[in-house]
């Protein structure tokens, strides 16, 4: 009888040990499954917009990389899901490390392939601007603005035949979408300027009368968080632009990149004479414009707001809050730009559709 009791106790102990081991194994498997599920659920910008192998990126902290497959950065470049739609987020502060040709920060893609206007190229994007800097100087044209797409020259003066902007003044519900053409200056590039064309809302030239006095809000503008799209199509030296947004009129434009319309002093638009008077820029463009120069696309968030004194430049130096470059403080106080893209493509230019 005593032997039977001991055997029963041993059996129960063995069963308990096996049970505990089984629970431990199950817990381990459960943890592993959670990790695997988490890994499967990890979404990168390259999963959302699968063209990242054709770009490099410069982040708002100055980091640059060409390895964008399965790459993200929690402060600048990542994915947000809203209503079951994934969006690639580009976020950048008012102050940080900048590129060699600019005083402004960016989290922005740069196309690896280069092309001439004669060869052409096409870039599309569907996006919404979620935030622009809430500090700045209303007299300065670049305040409260972000560039969401551009063509950049990689030769000569390295100017920009196209920049697509979104700008919204503090206190306004609606902002403006406009595009700028920067002349490929004849001779010294110190006289360069941008001519601005409105898409929805105002052109860049509409500014405030005092640092904190804003112009009238645009009636047909675009709100923060409101979706719109653009197509940049360069074909046989002509740049064709198309802008679409639900509830707004579709807008189309064209611009010859091979022959200048600003080659003579008398061709300078009144917009330029007024806006650039304070900094004395009234140059002319070389007759062949951007003909033969290598170009490339850029896309993302190129913040136009910075901490430079407006007394230095009343067009581009916005006098915004930058907290000595502290990015966390800038984000906490609204001194940044944030743009979300849900779709984008890049490729060869195509013949425009005939009307």
VMD Tcl script that draws the C-alpha trace (Angstrom):
set ca {
  {0.00 0.00 0.00}
  {2.85 2.34 0.88}
  {4.56 1.57 -2.43}
  {1.31 2.35 -4.26}
  {1.03 5.76 -2.55}
  {4.63 6.62 -3.43}
  {4.05 5.60 -7.04}
  {0.91 7.73 -7.17}
  {2.78 10.73 -5.76}
  {5.58 10.27 -8.27}
  {3.05 10.04 -11.08}
  {1.31 13.24 -9.96}
  {4.62 15.10 -9.66}
  {5.69 13.94 -13.12}
  {2.34 15.06 -14.53}
  {2.72 18.46 -12.91}
  {6.25 18.89 -14.31}
  {5.11 17.92 -17.81}
  {2.17 20.29 -17.53}
  {4.41 23.19 -16.47}
  {6.83 22.44 -19.30}
  {3.93 22.38 -21.74}
  {2.66 25.74 -20.46}
  {6.15 27.19 -20.78}
  {6.45 25.85 -24.33}
  {3.03 27.26 -25.21}
  {3.94 30.63 -23.71}
  {7.20 30.61 -25.66}
  {5.33 29.74 -28.85}
  {2.78 32.45 -28.11}
  {5.54 35.05 -27.66}
  {7.19 33.88 -30.88}
  {3.87 34.08 -32.72}
  {3.34 37.60 -31.42}
  {6.80 38.60 -32.61}
  {6.17 37.00 -36.00}
  {2.80 38.75 -36.27}
  {4.43 42.03 -35.32}
  {7.10 41.47 -37.95}
  {4.46 40.67 -40.56}
  {2.53 43.80 -39.57}
  {5.60 46.05 -39.85}
  {4.87 48.35 -42.78}
  {7.56 50.42 -44.46}
  {7.19 53.31 -46.90}
  {8.51 51.00 -49.63}
  {5.51 48.70 -48.99}
  {3.08 51.57 -49.58}
  {4.73 53.24 -52.58}
  {6.86 50.59 -54.30}
  {9.25 52.84 -56.23}
  {11.73 53.57 -53.46}
  {14.58 51.80 -55.27}
  {14.62 54.72 -57.72}
  {15.37 57.35 -55.08}
  {17.67 58.54 -52.34}
  {16.34 60.47 -49.34}
  {17.59 63.35 -47.23}
  {15.99 63.43 -43.76}
  {15.34 66.41 -41.52}
  {18.35 65.53 -39.38}
  {20.73 65.55 -42.35}
  {20.88 61.77 -42.81}
  {21.04 60.65 -46.44}
  {20.59 57.13 -47.79}
  {19.88 55.31 -51.04}
  {18.83 52.10 -49.26}
  {15.09 52.75 -49.01}
  {13.72 49.22 -49.23}
  {12.37 48.34 -45.75}
  {13.69 51.65 -44.42}
  {11.97 54.12 -42.11}
  {12.77 56.68 -39.43}
  {10.30 57.29 -36.62}
  {10.92 61.06 -36.58}
  {10.91 61.81 -40.30}
  {9.86 59.01 -42.66}
  {7.35 56.32 -41.75}
  {3.83 54.96 -42.37}
  {0.51 56.00 -40.84}
  {-2.75 54.12 -41.34}
  {-5.93 56.16 -41.50}
  {-9.30 54.56 -42.24}
  {-7.53 51.42 -43.51}
  {-5.39 53.42 -45.92}
  {-1.61 53.50 -45.55}
  {0.14 56.83 -46.05}
  {3.86 57.57 -46.30}
  {4.70 60.39 -43.87}
  {7.39 62.99 -44.64}
  {8.08 65.23 -41.63}
  {10.77 67.87 -41.14}
  {11.48 70.70 -38.66}
  {12.05 74.41 -39.32}
  {15.73 74.05 -38.47}
  {18.21 71.21 -38.76}
  {20.89 69.97 -41.13}
  {20.27 71.15 -44.71}
  {21.53 70.36 -48.20}
  {24.45 72.19 -49.82}
  {22.15 74.35 -51.98}
  {19.54 75.37 -49.37}
  {19.03 76.85 -45.91}
  {15.86 74.83 -45.37}
  {15.40 71.33 -43.97}
  {13.67 68.57 -45.82}
  {12.59 64.98 -45.66}
  {12.55 64.54 -49.39}
  {13.22 61.95 -52.05}
  {15.74 62.72 -54.79}
  {15.51 60.82 -58.07}
  {18.61 58.78 -58.90}
  {18.05 58.87 -62.65}
  {18.75 62.18 -64.41}
  {17.32 63.42 -67.69}
  {17.29 66.49 -69.91}
  {14.08 68.39 -70.75}
  {14.45 67.04 -74.28}
  {14.43 63.46 -72.92}
  {11.66 64.15 -70.40}
  {10.20 62.39 -67.38}
  {7.00 62.06 -65.37}
  {6.21 62.25 -61.65}
  {2.81 61.86 -59.99}
  {1.70 62.16 -56.38}
  {-1.51 61.88 -54.37}
  {-1.11 63.58 -51.01}
  {-2.40 65.76 -48.23}
  {-0.50 68.32 -46.22}
  {-1.10 67.72 -42.51}
  {0.89 70.60 -41.01}
  {2.92 73.68 -41.90}
  {4.85 75.86 -39.48}
  {2.68 78.07 -37.30}
  {5.49 80.56 -36.70}
  {7.08 82.87 -39.23}
  {6.77 86.39 -40.63}
  {3.69 87.10 -42.74}
  {5.61 89.64 -44.85}
  {7.96 86.89 -46.04}
  {6.62 84.99 -49.04}
  {8.11 81.63 -47.99}
  {6.57 81.62 -44.49}
  {4.12 78.85 -43.53}
  {4.91 76.89 -46.72}
  {6.18 73.49 -47.80}
  {7.26 72.20 -51.22}
  {5.74 68.80 -52.06}
  {7.27 68.14 -55.48}
  {9.90 69.67 -57.73}
  {12.20 69.45 -60.71}
  {15.78 70.33 -59.83}
  {18.66 71.00 -62.20}
  {21.94 69.20 -61.53}
  {24.03 71.40 -63.81}
  {24.78 75.09 -64.28}
  {23.27 77.16 -61.47}
  {21.40 74.08 -60.16}
  {18.17 76.08 -60.14}
  {14.63 74.69 -60.02}
  {12.34 74.87 -63.05}
  {9.48 73.68 -60.84}
  {8.50 73.77 -57.19}
  {4.95 72.83 -56.10}
  {3.99 74.58 -52.86}
  {1.32 74.38 -50.20}
  {0.99 77.40 -47.90}
  {-1.47 78.27 -45.12}
  {-1.41 81.34 -42.92}
  {-2.06 80.87 -39.16}
  {-5.72 81.24 -38.28}
  {-6.89 80.40 -41.80}
  {-8.84 77.22 -42.53}
  {-7.84 77.07 -46.18}
  {-4.39 77.29 -47.69}
  {-3.06 77.71 -51.21}
  {-1.48 75.40 -53.75}
  {0.77 77.14 -56.28}
  {3.77 76.37 -58.47}
  {6.94 78.37 -59.02}
  {9.27 78.56 -62.00}
  {12.80 79.69 -61.14}
  {14.63 81.32 -64.02}
  {17.87 79.76 -65.23}
  {19.65 83.07 -64.82}
  {21.80 84.53 -67.56}
  {25.22 85.30 -66.09}
  {25.46 85.79 -62.33}
  {22.86 83.71 -60.46}
  {22.56 86.29 -57.67}
  {19.74 87.96 -59.65}
  {17.58 84.82 -59.83}
  {13.87 84.83 -58.96}
  {10.79 82.59 -58.92}
  {7.61 83.40 -60.83}
  {4.58 82.01 -58.96}
  {1.31 80.72 -60.49}
  {-1.74 79.89 -58.32}
  {-3.52 76.54 -58.65}
  {-6.08 76.82 -55.86}
  {-5.95 79.91 -53.68}
  {-3.21 82.53 -53.89}
  {0.20 82.73 -55.54}
  {3.32 83.00 -53.39}
  {3.34 86.77 -53.91}
  {0.27 87.30 -51.69}
  {1.76 88.27 -48.32}
  {0.92 90.06 -45.08}
  {1.38 93.77 -44.48}
  {2.99 93.23 -41.06}
  {4.77 90.27 -39.41}
  {1.51 89.11 -37.82}
  {-1.07 90.64 -40.19}
  {-2.34 88.14 -42.75}
  {-4.01 88.60 -46.16}
  {-7.56 87.48 -46.88}
  {-8.14 83.73 -46.71}
  {-8.51 82.18 -50.19}
  {-12.09 81.20 -51.00}
  {-11.13 78.26 -53.22}
  {-8.20 77.01 -51.16}
  {-7.20 73.60 -49.85}
  {-7.45 72.71 -46.15}
  {-4.88 70.84 -44.11}
  {-5.70 67.16 -44.45}
  {-7.51 67.68 -47.77}
  {-6.36 65.33 -50.51}
  {-5.08 66.51 -53.88}
  {-2.89 65.15 -56.66}
  {-0.42 66.41 -59.21}
  {1.16 65.14 -62.40}
  {4.40 66.59 -63.77}
  {4.95 65.44 -67.34}
  {7.96 66.71 -69.28}
  {7.78 65.71 -72.94}
  {9.87 67.09 -75.82}
  {11.03 70.00 -73.67}
  {7.56 71.11 -72.56}
  {6.46 70.77 -68.93}
  {2.78 69.81 -68.57}
  {1.19 70.12 -65.12}
  {-2.16 68.70 -63.97}
  {-3.69 69.26 -60.54}
  {-6.81 67.50 -59.24}
  {-8.81 67.58 -56.00}
  {-12.36 66.46 -55.29}
  {-14.67 69.47 -55.09}
  {-12.19 71.70 -56.93}
  {-11.71 72.54 -60.57}
  {-9.01 70.49 -62.30}
  {-6.20 72.81 -63.37}
  {-3.69 72.31 -66.20}
  {-0.63 74.34 -67.19}
  {2.27 74.11 -69.62}
  {5.72 75.71 -69.69}
  {8.45 75.60 -72.31}
  {11.75 74.55 -70.69}
  {13.78 75.06 -73.88}
  {12.98 78.67 -74.72}
  {12.70 81.48 -72.18}
  {9.85 83.96 -71.96}
  {11.93 86.04 -69.52}
  {15.05 86.68 -71.64}
  {14.69 90.48 -71.76}
  {14.41 93.05 -69.00}
  {11.03 94.17 -70.34}
  {9.78 90.57 -69.98}
  {10.12 90.67 -66.18}
  {6.61 90.27 -64.67}
  {5.24 92.94 -62.34}
  {4.91 90.24 -59.67}
  {8.71 89.98 -59.61}
  {9.34 93.73 -59.64}
  {7.07 94.09 -56.60}
  {7.96 90.99 -54.57}
  {11.72 91.07 -55.12}
  {12.20 94.83 -54.92}
  {13.35 94.62 -51.30}
  {16.24 92.29 -52.20}
  {17.06 93.81 -55.58}
  {16.63 90.75 -57.76}
  {15.53 91.46 -61.33}
  {17.74 89.26 -63.51}
  {16.93 87.85 -66.92}
  {16.97 84.24 -68.07}
  {19.23 82.74 -70.70}
  {17.30 82.38 -73.96}
  {17.59 78.59 -74.05}
  {16.20 78.29 -70.49}
  {17.01 74.76 -69.19}
  {17.78 73.23 -72.58}
  {20.34 70.42 -72.37}
  {20.74 70.56 -68.57}
  {20.38 67.38 -66.52}
  {17.31 67.40 -64.27}
  {15.81 65.14 -61.62}
  {12.57 64.96 -59.64}
  {12.16 65.48 -55.91}
  {9.16 64.59 -53.74}
  {8.24 64.79 -50.05}
  {8.36 67.66 -47.56}
  {10.81 70.47 -48.31}
  {10.12 72.97 -45.53}
  {10.24 76.59 -46.71}
  {10.09 78.03 -43.19}
  {13.39 78.72 -41.42}
  {14.90 80.72 -38.57}
  {16.85 83.24 -40.66}
  {16.16 86.93 -40.04}
  {13.66 88.58 -42.42}
  {15.90 91.64 -42.37}
  {18.36 89.60 -44.46}
  {15.82 88.59 -47.10}
  {12.11 89.48 -47.13}
  {11.31 86.76 -49.66}
  {12.99 83.65 -48.23}
  {14.15 84.33 -44.62}
  {11.06 83.63 -42.53}
  {12.16 84.35 -38.95}
  {10.37 81.33 -37.50}
  {10.91 79.71 -34.10}
  {13.63 77.05 -34.21}
  {14.63 76.49 -30.54}
  {18.34 76.41 -31.42}
  {17.73 73.46 -33.72}
  {16.11 71.26 -31.05}
  {13.88 69.05 -33.20}
  {11.76 67.70 -30.33}
  {10.91 71.23 -29.19}
  {10.10 72.28 -32.75}
  {7.72 69.36 -33.16}
  {6.10 70.07 -29.79}
  {5.48 73.73 -30.66}
  {4.21 73.38 -34.23}
  {7.42 74.45 -35.95}
  {7.58 71.79 -38.65}
  {6.06 70.59 -41.93}
  {4.32 67.24 -42.41}
  {3.08 65.77 -45.69}
  {1.37 62.41 -46.32}
  {1.48 60.58 -49.68}
  {-0.67 57.54 -50.43}
  {0.36 57.06 -54.05}
  {3.14 58.18 -56.39}
  {4.79 57.07 -59.62}
  {7.90 58.05 -61.55}
  {8.89 57.22 -65.11}
  {9.27 58.43 -68.67}
  {7.46 61.45 -70.05}
  {4.52 60.78 -72.36}
  {2.88 62.68 -75.20}
  {0.11 64.87 -73.72}
  {-3.50 63.97 -74.45}
  {-5.06 66.08 -77.16}
  {-8.10 68.13 -76.10}
}
mol new
graphics top color blue
foreach p $ca { graphics top sphere $p radius 0.5 }
foreach p [lrange $ca 0 end-1] q [lrange $ca 1 end] { graphics top cylinder $p $q radius 0.2 }
display resetview
